[in-house]
């Protein structure tokens, strides 16, 4: 089993933009009706990227159990997932990556720094902007979703949680369209007994996922598969935001350690109280919560 020390010594990728820049890019693309893809990479994505060179099929099956449950992942499936993930990464405008501390400690996260630079060199593409992989949480801390979701005509949601009405009411959105997917092993839903997320629901969405107009916002919480959904949405003209387990918090579930410790921070209820904040109020709230939770995130002004 390879450790971080056994892997090639590569400079660690570091987040280069803060949450302010992320929000500005989303708002600008929405105003101009331009497509956008914002994805986040973690240990599962690092394992897939490093498969065949650094990680084994056993490694993949252990780390992807959360999404494949008891289904054994074959090499053919891993290679398909790897190809899809590479497409999603090349298509992305902003990529959230694990912080340096996680990369130094966790081999699957370190693999992201090892694999990403060569991908863009090989393709001749300009690299994306790198942000912190916790950008979905940072957006929540400052209630920054208000700046691009409040009083809109439409929002698409790809999630295992039934968030149509809660999101519609919290942000006063005319129409929220749910594209439901089976849940992960931590919190399955009713779809899990009917079909698999991959390949069954995945391929259904490949055919049926529609973007109603250019610049339409979509929130995606679908793990590894969500990166490809972001790619498809951007290809079809939409703005895709990979917000992961934040959608569990919005549904009243606590599926991650920080959610379990501070559930009130991750709920939709603050958006009903603070229907629209000034930028300075949002920044103050974000900075205060980062300090309260001792999160190593850049303080912004």
N, C-alpha and C positions, 0 to 999 in steps of 0.2 A: 504493500500500500504506500503510495507516494505521499510524502509530507511536503509542506511548503519548502523546506530546505532542499528536498530532492529535485525540485522543479527548476527550470532555467532562471537565472537571476535576471530579472527585468525591472526597469523603473516602474514604480507603482503609479497607476493612474490616479489622479486626484480630482475631486469635483472642482470645476473652474468657475461655475456660475452659482449664485445664491437664489433663494426662493423669489426674491424680487424680480430677477431677470426671467425666471420661469413664468411668473404671472404676467409680466409685460409681454412676453412672446405669445402667450395664449390669447390675451386681450387683443393684441395687434392682428393676429391671424383671424380671429373672429370678426373684427371690424372690416378686414379686407376680404373676408370669405375665402381665405386660403387654407388648404389642408395642413395638418400638423400631426405628428406622432411623438408622444412622450411615453417612453417605456422605462421600466426599472429592472435591473439585473441583480440576482442574488445567487445563493449557493446552487440551486437547481439549474439555473441557466449556465453557471460556470462549469458545472459537471457535464452538461450537454456539449458545451463548446470544446471542452478538453477531452471528450470521449475519443478513444482510439489512440491518442498520443500520451495522455497522462492518466486517464481513468478507465476502469474496466466496466464490463456489463454489470457485474455485481455492485459496483459503486452506484451506477445509474439506478438500478432497481431499489437499492436502499433509499436513495435520496428522493426518488419520484413516487415512493409508496403513497405519499400524501395525496397525489392526484390519480394514481392508477389503482389504489386500494390493493386487492389481492391479485390483480392482473399482472402477469409476468411480461416485462418489456423486452421484446426481442431486439436483436441488432438491427434488423430492417426498420423497425419502428424508430429506434434511436437515430438512425441515419436520416430518416424523414424529418424527425423533430429538429435535428441539427441543421438541416437544410432550411427548414422554415424559420428557425431562429436567426440564422445568418441573414436571411432576406429581411426579417423584421428589424434587425440591428442596422443594416445598411440603409433602410428606409427611414429610420428614426431621426428626428431633428434634435431631440434632447434625450440623453440616456442617463438614468440614475444608476450610479455604481456604489458598491459598498465602500464605506470609509476606510482609510488607510489602516486603522487599528484592526478592523475585521479582515482585511486582506492579509495582514501579517500573521494573523492567528488561524485563519481558516483556508485550507488548500483550495476548496472549490471557489471561494471568493477571489483568491489570488490568481486563479486561472483566468479570470476576466482581464486582469492587467497583462497576462501573458498572451492571450489570444486576440484581443481586440485590435491592437495597433497593426498587427500583420494583416488582419482582414481588410482594413482600409488601404494599406499599402498595396496589397495584391489587386484590389479592385480599382485603384486609382481614384477613389472617391475622397472628397474632403471629409474629414472626421466630423462627428456630431459635437454638440456642446455636452459636456459632462456635468451633471449635478449629483447631489447626494441621493442615494437610493431611498432615503426616508422623505423624499419630497412630498409624497402623499400625506404623510403625517404633518409636515411643515405647512402644507396648504390648509390643513384642518386647524392647526394651532392658531393661526391668524384669521381664521374664517375667510380665507382668500377666495374660496369658491363663490362668495357673494359677487365678486367683480366680473365673473364671466358666466354665471348661471342665473342670477336673480332676474326675474320677470322676462325670461326668454320664451320663445315660441315652442321650443323643442329641446329634449335631451334624451339620448339613447343610453340605456344601461345594460351592460352584459354582466350578469351576476347570478349566483345561486340564491340570492335573497330577493324576496318580493318587495321591491322598493318603489314601485310605480307611484302609489299614493303618497307615501312619506316624502319622497323627493319633490313631487309636484307641490305639496303643501308647504314644505320648508322653504322652497325658493320661488313659489308662485309662478310655476312654469305651466304654459298652456297645455302641452302634451308631453308626457314621459312614456317612452316605449321600452318595455322590458324584453330583453332577449335572455330567457332563463337558461342556465346551464346546470348540470349536476354539481353538487357540492364536493368539497375535499373531504378526506377521511376524518378531519377534526370536527366538521359540522356538515354532514350530508343533508340533502333535502329530498323531497318526494320524487325528483327525477332520477335519483340514483338507482332505484329499483326498476326503472323502465329502460334505461339505455346508458351506455358509457359516455363519458365526456369525449374521450378520444378512442376510436375515430368517429363514432356515430354522430354525436351532437356537433362536433367540430366540423364535419363535412356538411351537415345540414346548414350550419351558419355560413360556410363558404358559398353555398348556393343562394341563401335567402337573406343575408344581411344587406340591408339597403340604407343608404344615406339620403335623407329626404331633400337636402339642399347643401350647397357648398358652405363649409364652415360650421355645419351642424355639430354640436358637442356630444361626445360619447364618454361615459365613465365605464371603465372595464376593471372587473375584479375576477380574474380567471386564471391566476397562476401562470405557469409556463405558456399555456395556450393563449393567454391574453396578449402576449407580445405579437403573435401572428394576427389576432383580431385587430390590434392597433394598426398593423401594416395594411390589412384589407380596408379598414375605414379610411385611412389616409389615401389609399389608391382610389377610393370611391368619392373623395372630396371632403371628408369630414375631419374633425379635430378629435383625436383619440388620446385619452388620458388614462394611463395604467395606474389605478389607485388601489389595487389589491385588497388587502384585508380591511382597509378603511370602510368598505361597504358592509362588512360584517358588523363593525361598530355602529354604523348608521342604522342597521337593522336591530340593534339592541343586543348583539352577541359580542362576546369577548374571546376571540380566538388566538390572540397573541399576548405575550407576557405583559407588555406595557398597557394594553387594553384592559387586562384583568386588574392591574394595579390602579389604573386611573380611568375607569370606564366613562366618567362624566365628560372627559375631554374629547372622547371619540364618538359622541352621539350627535344626532341631528338637532337636538333641542336648542343648542345655542343659536342656530340660524333663525329660529322662530322668535328669539328674544332680541337678537341683533340683526334686524332685517337688512340693514345696510350700514356699514361702518365707513368712516373716513380712512384714507390710507394710513394716516398716522395712528389711528386707533387700532387698525389691524396689525401694524408693525409692533406696537406696544404689547398687544396681546401675545403675538408670536414670541417676542423676546422674553416676556415674563414666563411663558410656559416652558420655553427652552431652559431658562434658569431654574425653574421649579423642578423640572425633571432631570436636571444635570445632563442635558443632551449636548454633545460636542458639536453644535451647529453654529455657523457664523451668525453673530448678532448683526441685524441690519438697521439702517437709519432711514 
